[in-house]
Structures are given as structure tokens and as C-alpha cells.
Amino acid sequence: MQQIKDTKKLVKQFDERERQSLIRIKETQELIEQNRRLTKRSREILAHASAALGRI
């Protein structure tokens, strides 16, 4: 019986680590996407500023 309990405990711990890993992967993907949007927006702002300076 103890071996079954130990095995269940190990499986539960593994499942929790797996769940946490999936959460971290999702958070990382969201940060990558946010960074991509910010980079794109920064480039747009720089292009506009550069064009504006070119007109002066």
C-alpha cells in the first residue's frame, strides 16, 4: 500500500511540475508577442520622427 501512495504522490508532483511548465511557456509566449508589438511600434515611431526631422 505504501508503494502505491508513494507512486501517487510522485505522479501528483510530476503533474504539478508539468502544469507549472505549461503556465511558464504560455507566459513566455505572451511576453514574446508583447515584445514584438512594442518593437514594431518603436520602429514606427522612429520612422515618423526621422521623417519629421528630415523635413526641418
PDB file of N, CA, C and O in Angstrom:
ATOM      1  N   MET A   1       0.811  -1.208   0.000  1.00  0.00           N
ATOM      2  CA  MET A   1       0.000   0.000   0.000  1.00  0.00           C
ATOM      3  C   MET A   1       0.854   1.271   0.000  1.00  0.00           C
ATOM      4  O   MET A   1       0.543   2.247  -0.683  1.00  0.00           O
ATOM      5  N   GLN A   2       1.924   1.236   0.771  1.00  0.00           N
ATOM      6  CA  GLN A   2       2.776   2.421   0.849  1.00  0.00           C
ATOM      7  C   GLN A   2       3.381   2.749  -0.513  1.00  0.00           C
ATOM      8  O   GLN A   2       3.513   3.918  -0.875  1.00  0.00           O
ATOM      9  N   GLN A   3       3.742   1.729  -1.255  1.00  0.00           N
ATOM     10  CA  GLN A   3       4.332   1.951  -2.577  1.00  0.00           C
ATOM     11  C   GLN A   3       3.325   2.641  -3.500  1.00  0.00           C
ATOM     12  O   GLN A   3       3.696   3.515  -4.283  1.00  0.00           O
ATOM     13  N   ILE A   4       2.065   2.252  -3.409  1.00  0.00           N
ATOM     14  CA  ILE A   4       1.013   2.877  -4.226  1.00  0.00           C
ATOM     15  C   ILE A   4       0.869   4.349  -3.832  1.00  0.00           C
ATOM     16  O   ILE A   4       0.764   5.218  -4.697  1.00  0.00           O
ATOM     17  N   LYS A   5       0.866   4.623  -2.533  1.00  0.00           N
ATOM     18  CA  LYS A   5       0.755   6.011  -2.065  1.00  0.00           C
ATOM     19  C   LYS A   5       1.943   6.837  -2.542  1.00  0.00           C
ATOM     20  O   LYS A   5       1.785   7.973  -2.990  1.00  0.00           O
ATOM     21  N   ASP A   6       3.134   6.250  -2.440  1.00  0.00           N
ATOM     22  CA  ASP A   6       4.333   6.959  -2.886  1.00  0.00           C
ATOM     23  C   ASP A   6       4.268   7.246  -4.382  1.00  0.00           C
ATOM     24  O   ASP A   6       4.627   8.335  -4.828  1.00  0.00           O
ATOM     25  N   THR A   7       3.811   6.270  -5.146  1.00  0.00           N
ATOM     26  CA  THR A   7       3.697   6.438  -6.596  1.00  0.00           C
ATOM     27  C   THR A   7       2.686   7.525  -6.934  1.00  0.00           C
ATOM     28  O   THR A   7       2.935   8.361  -7.803  1.00  0.00           O
ATOM     29  N   LYS A   8       1.551   7.514  -6.254  1.00  0.00           N
ATOM     30  CA  LYS A   8       0.531   8.544  -6.485  1.00  0.00           C
ATOM     31  C   LYS A   8       1.078   9.926  -6.154  1.00  0.00           C
ATOM     32  O   LYS A   8       0.811  10.897  -6.862  1.00  0.00           O
ATOM     33  N   LYS A   9       1.844  10.002  -5.074  1.00  0.00           N
ATOM     34  CA  LYS A   9       2.429  11.282  -4.676  1.00  0.00           C
ATOM     35  C   LYS A   9       3.409  11.771  -5.749  1.00  0.00           C
ATOM     36  O   LYS A   9       3.416  12.951  -6.100  1.00  0.00           O
ATOM     37  N   LEU A  10       4.230  10.862  -6.261  1.00  0.00           N
ATOM     38  CA  LEU A  10       5.186  11.230  -7.307  1.00  0.00           C
ATOM     39  C   LEU A  10       4.470  11.678  -8.577  1.00  0.00           C
ATOM     40  O   LEU A  10       4.885  12.642  -9.221  1.00  0.00           O
ATOM     41  N   VAL A  11       3.417  10.991  -8.930  1.00  0.00           N
ATOM     42  CA  VAL A  11       2.648  11.358 -10.119  1.00  0.00           C
ATOM     43  C   VAL A  11       2.023  12.733  -9.932  1.00  0.00           C
ATOM     44  O   VAL A  11       2.023  13.556 -10.847  1.00  0.00           O
ATOM     45  N   LYS A  12       1.494  12.972  -8.746  1.00  0.00           N
ATOM     46  CA  LYS A  12       0.880  14.273  -8.458  1.00  0.00           C
ATOM     47  C   LYS A  12       1.927  15.382  -8.552  1.00  0.00           C
ATOM     48  O   LYS A  12       1.651  16.446  -9.106  1.00  0.00           O
ATOM     49  N   GLN A  13       3.111  15.145  -8.021  1.00  0.00           N
ATOM     50  CA  GLN A  13       4.188  16.131  -8.095  1.00  0.00           C
ATOM     51  C   GLN A  13       4.597  16.374  -9.547  1.00  0.00           C
ATOM     52  O   GLN A  13       4.824  17.513  -9.956  1.00  0.00           O
ATOM     53  N   PHE A  14       4.687  15.298 -10.315  1.00  0.00           N
ATOM     54  CA  PHE A  14       5.038  15.423 -11.725  1.00  0.00           C
ATOM     55  C   PHE A  14       3.980  16.239 -12.461  1.00  0.00           C
ATOM     56  O   PHE A  14       4.313  17.129 -13.244  1.00  0.00           O
ATOM     57  N   ASP A  15       2.710  15.936 -12.212  1.00  0.00           N
ATOM     58  CA  ASP A  15       1.619  16.665 -12.862  1.00  0.00           C
ATOM     59  C   ASP A  15       1.675  18.153 -12.521  1.00  0.00           C
ATOM     60  O   ASP A  15       1.428  18.999 -13.381  1.00  0.00           O
ATOM     61  N   GLU A  16       1.994  18.466 -11.292  1.00  0.00           N
ATOM     62  CA  GLU A  16       2.080  19.870 -10.883  1.00  0.00           C
ATOM     63  C   GLU A  16       3.243  20.564 -11.589  1.00  0.00           C
ATOM     64  O   GLU A  16       3.104  21.699 -12.046  1.00  0.00           O
ATOM     65  N   ARG A  17       4.380  19.892 -11.679  1.00  0.00           N
ATOM     66  CA  ARG A  17       5.528  20.477 -12.391  1.00  0.00           C
ATOM     67  C   ARG A  17       5.182  20.678 -13.863  1.00  0.00           C
ATOM     68  O   ARG A  17       5.536  21.699 -14.452  1.00  0.00           O
ATOM     69  N   GLU A  18       4.502  19.721 -14.447  1.00  0.00           N
ATOM     70  CA  GLU A  18       4.079  19.834 -15.843  1.00  0.00           C
ATOM     71  C   GLU A  18       3.135  21.027 -16.023  1.00  0.00           C
ATOM     72  O   GLU A  18       3.268  21.787 -16.981  1.00  0.00           O
ATOM     73  N   ARG A  19       2.198  21.185 -15.113  1.00  0.00           N
ATOM     74  CA  ARG A  19       1.246  22.297 -15.172  1.00  0.00           C
ATOM     75  C   ARG A  19       1.979  23.635 -15.050  1.00  0.00           C
ATOM     76  O   ARG A  19       1.697  24.575 -15.794  1.00  0.00           O
ATOM     77  N   GLN A  20       2.908  23.711 -14.120  1.00  0.00           N
ATOM     78  CA  GLN A  20       3.686  24.938 -13.943  1.00  0.00           C
ATOM     79  C   GLN A  20       4.530  25.240 -15.184  1.00  0.00           C
ATOM     80  O   GLN A  20       4.665  26.398 -15.579  1.00  0.00           O
ATOM     81  N   SER A  21       5.087  24.215 -15.787  1.00  0.00           N
ATOM     82  CA  SER A  21       5.874  24.406 -17.010  1.00  0.00           C
ATOM     83  C   SER A  21       5.011  24.964 -18.134  1.00  0.00           C
ATOM     84  O   SER A  21       5.433  25.868 -18.855  1.00  0.00           O
ATOM     85  N   LEU A  22       3.815  24.431 -18.280  1.00  0.00           N
ATOM     86  CA  LEU A  22       2.913  24.919 -19.323  1.00  0.00           C
ATOM     87  C   LEU A  22       2.512  26.372 -19.078  1.00  0.00           C
ATOM     88  O   LEU A  22       2.387  27.157 -20.017  1.00  0.00           O
ATOM     89  N   ILE A  23       2.315  26.716 -17.816  1.00  0.00           N
ATOM     90  CA  ILE A  23       1.994  28.106 -17.478  1.00  0.00           C
ATOM     91  C   ILE A  23       3.166  29.020 -17.855  1.00  0.00           C
ATOM     92  O   ILE A  23       2.964  30.080 -18.446  1.00  0.00           O
ATOM     93  N   ARG A  24       4.385  28.606 -17.511  1.00  0.00           N
ATOM     94  CA  ARG A  24       5.560  29.422 -17.838  1.00  0.00           C
ATOM     95  C   ARG A  24       5.741  29.550 -19.343  1.00  0.00           C
ATOM     96  O   ARG A  24       6.121  30.615 -19.831  1.00  0.00           O
ATOM     97  N   ILE A  25       5.477  28.487 -20.081  1.00  0.00           N
ATOM     98  CA  ILE A  25       5.578  28.547 -21.544  1.00  0.00           C
ATOM     99  C   ILE A  25       4.579  29.556 -22.098  1.00  0.00           C
ATOM    100  O   ILE A  25       4.918  30.365 -22.962  1.00  0.00           O
ATOM    101  N   LYS A  26       3.357  29.506 -21.604  1.00  0.00           N
ATOM    102  CA  LYS A  26       2.332  30.445 -22.073  1.00  0.00           C
ATOM    103  C   LYS A  26       2.719  31.879 -21.733  1.00  0.00           C
ATOM    104  O   LYS A  26       2.584  32.770 -22.572  1.00  0.00           O
ATOM    105  N   GLU A  27       3.195  32.113 -20.519  1.00  0.00           N
ATOM    106  CA  GLU A  27       3.616  33.454 -20.125  1.00  0.00           C
ATOM    107  C   GLU A  27       4.767  33.942 -21.001  1.00  0.00           C
ATOM    108  O   GLU A  27       4.803  35.110 -21.387  1.00  0.00           O
ATOM    109  N   THR A  28       5.696  33.062 -21.312  1.00  0.00           N
ATOM    110  CA  THR A  28       6.828  33.418 -22.169  1.00  0.00           C
ATOM    111  C   THR A  28       6.356  33.780 -23.570  1.00  0.00           C
ATOM    112  O   THR A  28       6.830  34.752 -24.158  1.00  0.00           O
ATOM    113  N   GLN A  29       5.423  32.999 -24.104  1.00  0.00           N
ATOM    114  CA  GLN A  29       4.874  33.300 -25.427  1.00  0.00           C
ATOM    115  C   GLN A  29       4.184  34.660 -25.433  1.00  0.00           C
ATOM    116  O   GLN A  29       4.308  35.414 -26.398  1.00  0.00           O
ATOM    117  N   GLU A  30       3.463  34.975 -24.370  1.00  0.00           N
ATOM    118  CA  GLU A  30       2.792  36.270 -24.272  1.00  0.00           C
ATOM    119  C   GLU A  30       3.806  37.411 -24.208  1.00  0.00           C
ATOM    120  O   GLU A  30       3.603  38.458 -24.824  1.00  0.00           O
ATOM    121  N   LEU A  31       4.890  37.214 -23.470  1.00  0.00           N
ATOM    122  CA  LEU A  31       5.930  38.238 -23.388  1.00  0.00           C
ATOM    123  C   LEU A  31       6.626  38.433 -24.734  1.00  0.00           C
ATOM    124  O   LEU A  31       6.935  39.563 -25.113  1.00  0.00           O
ATOM    125  N   ILE A  32       6.869  37.358 -25.446  1.00  0.00           N
ATOM    126  CA  ILE A  32       7.480  37.452 -26.767  1.00  0.00           C
ATOM    127  C   ILE A  32       6.582  38.248 -27.710  1.00  0.00           C
ATOM    128  O   ILE A  32       7.061  39.110 -28.447  1.00  0.00           O
ATOM    129  N   GLU A  33       5.299  37.965 -27.687  1.00  0.00           N
ATOM    130  CA  GLU A  33       4.348  38.689 -28.534  1.00  0.00           C
ATOM    131  C   GLU A  33       4.282  40.161 -28.144  1.00  0.00           C
ATOM    132  O   GLU A  33       4.254  41.032 -29.013  1.00  0.00           O
ATOM    133  N   GLN A  34       4.256  40.441 -26.848  1.00  0.00           N
ATOM    134  CA  GLN A  34       4.234  41.826 -26.380  1.00  0.00           C
ATOM    135  C   GLN A  34       5.497  42.553 -26.849  1.00  0.00           C
ATOM    136  O   GLN A  34       5.422  43.692 -27.310  1.00  0.00           O
ATOM    137  N   ASN A  35       6.635  41.907 -26.734  1.00  0.00           N
ATOM    138  CA  ASN A  35       7.895  42.493 -27.166  1.00  0.00           C
ATOM    139  C   ASN A  35       7.880  42.759 -28.674  1.00  0.00           C
ATOM    140  O   ASN A  35       8.370  43.793 -29.129  1.00  0.00           O
ATOM    141  N   ARG A  36       7.327  41.839 -29.436  1.00  0.00           N
ATOM    142  CA  ARG A  36       7.237  42.007 -30.889  1.00  0.00           C
ATOM    143  C   ARG A  36       6.404  43.251 -31.228  1.00  0.00           C
ATOM    144  O   ARG A  36       6.790  44.051 -32.080  1.00  0.00           O
ATOM    145  N   ARG A  37       5.263  43.403 -30.553  1.00  0.00           N
ATOM    146  CA  ARG A  37       4.403  44.569 -30.807  1.00  0.00           C
ATOM    147  C   ARG A  37       5.100  45.867 -30.405  1.00  0.00           C
ATOM    148  O   ARG A  37       5.022  46.864 -31.123  1.00  0.00           O
ATOM    149  N   LEU A  38       5.780  45.856 -29.262  1.00  0.00           N
ATOM    150  CA  LEU A  38       6.493  47.052 -28.814  1.00  0.00           C
ATOM    151  C   LEU A  38       7.627  47.421 -29.772  1.00  0.00           C
ATOM    152  O   LEU A  38       7.842  48.597 -30.065  1.00  0.00           O
ATOM    153  N   THR A  39       8.334  46.428 -30.247  1.00  0.00           N
ATOM    154  CA  THR A  39       9.418  46.671 -31.196  1.00  0.00           C
ATOM    155  C   THR A  39       8.866  47.269 -32.480  1.00  0.00           C
ATOM    156  O   THR A  39       9.425  48.228 -33.012  1.00  0.00           O
ATOM    157  N   LYS A  40       7.785  46.713 -32.974  1.00  0.00           N
ATOM    158  CA  LYS A  40       7.156  47.232 -34.194  1.00  0.00           C
ATOM    159  C   LYS A  40       6.731  48.684 -33.994  1.00  0.00           C
ATOM    160  O   LYS A  40       6.984  49.536 -34.845  1.00  0.00           O
ATOM    161  N   ARG A  41       6.083  48.958 -32.862  1.00  0.00           N
ATOM    162  CA  ARG A  41       5.618  50.318 -32.577  1.00  0.00           C
ATOM    163  C   ARG A  41       6.795  51.273 -32.444  1.00  0.00           C
ATOM    164  O   ARG A  41       6.722  52.404 -32.926  1.00  0.00           O
ATOM    165  N   SER A  42       7.869  50.850 -31.806  1.00  0.00           N
ATOM    166  CA  SER A  42       9.059  51.694 -31.661  1.00  0.00           C
ATOM    167  C   SER A  42       9.651  52.039 -33.020  1.00  0.00           C
ATOM    168  O   SER A  42      10.046  53.180 -33.261  1.00  0.00           O
ATOM    169  N   ARG A  43       9.711  51.059 -33.898  1.00  0.00           N
ATOM    170  CA  ARG A  43      10.233  51.309 -35.242  1.00  0.00           C
ATOM    171  C   ARG A  43       9.358  52.299 -35.997  1.00  0.00           C
ATOM    172  O   ARG A  43       9.867  53.155 -36.721  1.00  0.00           O
ATOM    173  N   GLU A  44       8.050  52.186 -35.830  1.00  0.00           N
ATOM    174  CA  GLU A  44       7.133  53.127 -36.489  1.00  0.00           C
ATOM    175  C   GLU A  44       7.358  54.542 -35.967  1.00  0.00           C
ATOM    176  O   GLU A  44       7.397  55.498 -36.742  1.00  0.00           O
ATOM    177  N   ILE A  45       7.503  54.669 -34.660  1.00  0.00           N
ATOM    178  CA  ILE A  45       7.727  55.987 -34.059  1.00  0.00           C
ATOM    179  C   ILE A  45       9.048  56.578 -34.543  1.00  0.00           C
ATOM    180  O   ILE A  45       9.120  57.763 -34.870  1.00  0.00           O
ATOM    181  N   LEU A  46      10.088  55.755 -34.587  1.00  0.00           N
ATOM    182  CA  LEU A  46      11.386  56.229 -35.063  1.00  0.00           C
ATOM    183  C   LEU A  46      11.328  56.648 -36.523  1.00  0.00           C
ATOM    184  O   LEU A  46      11.946  57.641 -36.908  1.00  0.00           O
ATOM    185  N   ALA A  47      10.597  55.909 -37.333  1.00  0.00           N
ATOM    186  CA  ALA A  47      10.473  56.253 -38.752  1.00  0.00           C
ATOM    187  C   ALA A  47       9.763  57.593 -38.907  1.00  0.00           C
ATOM    188  O   ALA A  47      10.166  58.422 -39.722  1.00  0.00           O
ATOM    189  N   HIS A  48       8.711  57.803 -38.128  1.00  0.00           N
ATOM    190  CA  HIS A  48       7.992  59.073 -38.192  1.00  0.00           C
ATOM    191  C   HIS A  48       8.869  60.229 -37.706  1.00  0.00           C
ATOM    192  O   HIS A  48       8.874  61.305 -38.304  1.00  0.00           O
ATOM    193  N   ALA A  49       9.600  60.003 -36.631  1.00  0.00           N
ATOM    194  CA  ALA A  49      10.473  61.042 -36.102  1.00  0.00           C
ATOM    195  C   ALA A  49      11.578  61.356 -37.099  1.00  0.00           C
ATOM    196  O   ALA A  49      11.920  62.522 -37.297  1.00  0.00           O
ATOM    197  N   SER A  50      12.128  60.350 -37.715  1.00  0.00           N
ATOM    198  CA  SER A  50      13.182  60.550 -38.700  1.00  0.00           C
ATOM    199  C   SER A  50      12.640  61.331 -39.899  1.00  0.00           C
ATOM    200  O   SER A  50      13.307  62.235 -40.403  1.00  0.00           O
ATOM    201  N   ALA A  51      11.458  60.992 -40.347  1.00  0.00           N
ATOM    202  CA  ALA A  51      10.842  61.707 -41.474  1.00  0.00           C
ATOM    203  C   ALA A  51      10.576  63.155 -41.092  1.00  0.00           C
ATOM    204  O   ALA A  51      10.794  64.060 -41.898  1.00  0.00           O
ATOM    205  N   ALA A  52      10.105  63.382 -39.864  1.00  0.00           N
ATOM    206  CA  ALA A  52       9.825  64.744 -39.412  1.00  0.00           C
ATOM    207  C   ALA A  52      11.103  65.573 -39.337  1.00  0.00           C
ATOM    208  O   ALA A  52      11.102  66.750 -39.698  1.00  0.00           O
ATOM    209  N   LEU A  53      12.177  64.971 -38.876  1.00  0.00           N
ATOM    210  CA  LEU A  53      13.452  65.683 -38.796  1.00  0.00           C
ATOM    211  C   LEU A  53      14.004  65.989 -40.201  1.00  0.00           C
ATOM    212  O   LEU A  53      14.672  67.000 -40.417  1.00  0.00           O
ATOM    213  N   GLY A  54      13.711  65.108 -41.119  1.00  0.00           N
ATOM    214  CA  GLY A  54      14.160  65.316 -42.487  1.00  0.00           C
ATOM    215  C   GLY A  54      13.477  66.478 -43.153  1.00  0.00           C
ATOM    216  O   GLY A  54      14.001  67.036 -44.117  1.00  0.00           O
ATOM    217  N   ARG A  55      12.323  66.854 -42.661  1.00  0.00           N
ATOM    218  CA  ARG A  55      11.577  67.986 -43.238  1.00  0.00           C
ATOM    219  C   ARG A  55      12.007  69.320 -42.670  1.00  0.00           C
ATOM    220  O   ARG A  55      11.660  70.376 -43.199  1.00  0.00           O
ATOM    221  N   ILE A  56      12.764  69.264 -41.593  1.00  0.00           N
ATOM    222  CA  ILE A  56      13.163  70.523 -40.928  1.00  0.00           C
ATOM    223  C   ILE A  56      14.366  71.109 -41.634  1.00  0.00           C
ATOM    224  O   ILE A  56      14.861  72.164 -41.237  1.00  0.00           O
TER     225      ILE A  56
END
